[in-house]
Amino acid sequence: MSGKSRFFQILPIVFVGLCQTITVANGFNPSAEGENIRCRDKERQALLTFKQSLVDNSGRLSSWGSENGKKDCCLWRGVRCSHRTGHVVMLDLHHPLTFDDEFDGFVNSSLRGKINPSLLELRYLRYLDLTYNDFGGTQFPNINGSLSKLRHLDLHDTGLSFTTLNQILNLSSLRYLDLSSNNLNGAKDWPQLLIKLPYLEHLRLAGCSLPIISSPPSLTNSTSSRISIDLSLNYLTSSMYPLLFNITSKIVDLTLQSTLLEGSIPDFFRNLVSLEHLDLSDNELGAGLSGCIQNSLEILSLPWNRFQNSFSLSYVTGFSSLRELDLSGNRLNGSFPTSFKQPSKLTSLSLSDNQLTGPLPDLTQFSSLKYLDIGHNRFNGTVTESLGCLPELEHLDASWNSLEGAISEEHFENLSKLHTLDLSFNLLTFNVSSGWIPPFQLNQIHLSFCNLGPHFPKWLHTQRSFQDLDISGAGISGTIPDWFWDLPTYLIFLNLSHNQMTGMLSDLSPVKLLTFIGIDLSSNLFEGPLPVFPYNVTKLILAKNRFSGSVSPLCKNTAGVLRSLDLSDNSLDGVLPDCFFHWQDIVVLNLANNNFSGVIPTAVGSLLSLETIKLHGNSFSGGLPSSLKNCSRLKFVDLSENMFSGSVPAWVGENLSSLIFLSLQGNEFNGRIPSNLCQLANIRILDLSQNFLSGAIPSCLDNLTAMVQKGDSNDITEDIYVSSMQAYIFFGGHYIEKAMVRWKGKEYEYERSLGLFRIIDLAGNKLVGEIPDEITRLAELVVLNLSGNNLVGSIPEKIGQLKQLESLDLSTNQLSGQIPTSMADLSFLSYLNLSYNNLSGKIPPGTQLLTFGASAFVGNQALCGLPISQQCPRNDTLQDQPPDDGHTEDGDEFSKWFYAGMGIGFFTAFWGVFGSLLLKTSWRHAYFRLLDDWKDSLYVTFILWWARLERKFKS
């Protein structure tokens, strides 16, 4: 037998032996399974002691025990042993996040308690993962040389606290370390991790509140491996850069997202020759990268990064090894570089959420791209057909730009791997043939407000795998073809809103979907009765259609997973059936602007998750059911424009403390305003107008503390609903509250800006008494409307303290006295109505009040001064002049005696002289002779003086 033949005969034996040697060397021996090696007693006891320090409500450690059937710890959940030695080499107790409707979408099954030092008895442990458990701020045990074989340590988001990392620094064999989302704000030795862990390949310290190190140590004895570093979500400064100086050539992955870095990135950045992934998103770098620019073609400027100087995209794409680049969430401006020195090898490029302008470049230079996100910028022009030259492209997001023109089949002809397409909110028109068969199968289709119409796009018939479909506002009219309702099994969200789709919807209950789903068919022309929807719908938006009849078809949805229901602006009628109140997880219930009638069933009190109820514009009657006080999560209550009656219940203030918006406007409520409403500390908008309320305005309104807090567009309630979860990523949608607000004398519908308002509207009631001074303490009040009541007394003198007031209506009351001068200080006031009261005196001077027309003051007969035509008497003018010496009281007293003395003196002199002349004839004759003599003397004197002057002039 030749040597060559013998070699090939023994080669399999050698190969098998080599594999066995490698396996044993790594601590595993597959052949040992039959030997029934069980775990070591000492390690089993250590694990049981470790368990005793934990709270395990979910029973995840139920397989751990000392009973006969549970003695082998190698069979316990999360435990792995070496098949050769029986030592525990792996402990994986990470908390598996799962979706569940019964607890706001999450199952709280994490382990809690503390990490018992008995864990250190597992001296052969190589892998430890305790991710997403809760150890309540306790310290990690002091290792003291134990766990020296540990290579993988993952403590991500475990609630641990570290004042030092000495115990971690002793784990010299570590390859993987993740301490993310724990508290390291006292661990100033964290840079030592890059010095004393020479084999470290992955370091994750994201969201750890890392302390700023003013003088980082040099990494002369740093890691010898290629390393991936994640320091995102910390507050760092440019002083951390020297920490990386000596390992730049070894960094493969660098994530500095949301680190608030300031200053410029130094020249060492050009030495990142091995860099494959770079994430600089969401920072505050104060200067640019101009010191590192090579072969710059066009200049961009960065931030949320706020780069103030220049940054060249061609610079970072010049890295020969760079594969992934994320500069999203910055303030990049300027145009996209048109070309690069060499074709880029990038597979992922994200420039979203910036201010980039200009046309898109020739995309053929990015032939390796799999992920491209340029959404939320200002790109314009057309989408070139070079898009079709990206054969590897899987994800394309160019949404929220100003792209225009036609999208043809040529744009997609080579995109066979594309699974995500988002061109929403551009000016694009799809110009494809009716028989077009796309080369791709999309998972995500977002074409909102692109022009796909007028007919329903037939090419969607070929897409059988989509999970999200959004073709809202796409100019589609006519009926939906029957084939469309054969929906993909894993559909998560369907949005056909804001089109002109017509017809009646058929029974959709046979549609079998494996996931929870959100459906939005709003703002169309659908008509007829409501259809039956799939049992597992979580969000159902049918607003602004022509649906009619009762809502009883919805009662067939018995799964109880519905979270948001919006049937507003239809023609639905009848009473609310009890089945409405079986959906225990419902958060949003909007039935506004229909023809519903009857009372609110007491069963409404069973909706304990309810946060929004909107019944505006119906014919509901009766009082508010007391069971509603059980809905303590309510934030948004709009019952306006109905026929509710009775008193405003005191429990509204006592039990609904989370209320942000409360409108009972346009009903038949009577009685007093309960002072309990002053307990609504979170209320931003309070509207009780157009009812029959009587009595005085509660003086405790200054307890509405949210009226003292500055408005924010995020203040008003917004429901984020979760429909599915994949790999810890949750998918769903959101529901933003809208409401009618009386603003500057008219009604407007507001959405996100609703949170900016601070409003009290009590107009159109029968309120009496004075306006309480306490109302002037609500410093952030924007709208105050007390018109159409029977209020008396004066306008509060301190009304000028309402510096944010923009609309004030006190018209049609019985207010008297003068307009406070402080009202002229309301610099934001743009609407004012004080008409039809009994106000008097001069309107305070000042440019602010002069901006309003006379109509704002009409019906106050005793008012005078601009801007009305009635002039003030002169004494009113004198009274308006301030004293010169500043001593108001003393000056007024002196003026009184001075003018009194002048009056007496004048009276005495006048009658002392002229009275005598009138009563005594001889005196009167002598007096007039004297006047004649004076006259003659003055005349002769004047003639002589004039003659002398004339002679002198002639000479």
Disulfide bonds with the S-S distance in Angstrom:
Cys39-Cys73 2.22
Cys74-Cys81 2.08
Cys555-Cys579 1.69
Cys678-Cys700 1.97
Cys864-Cys872 1.97
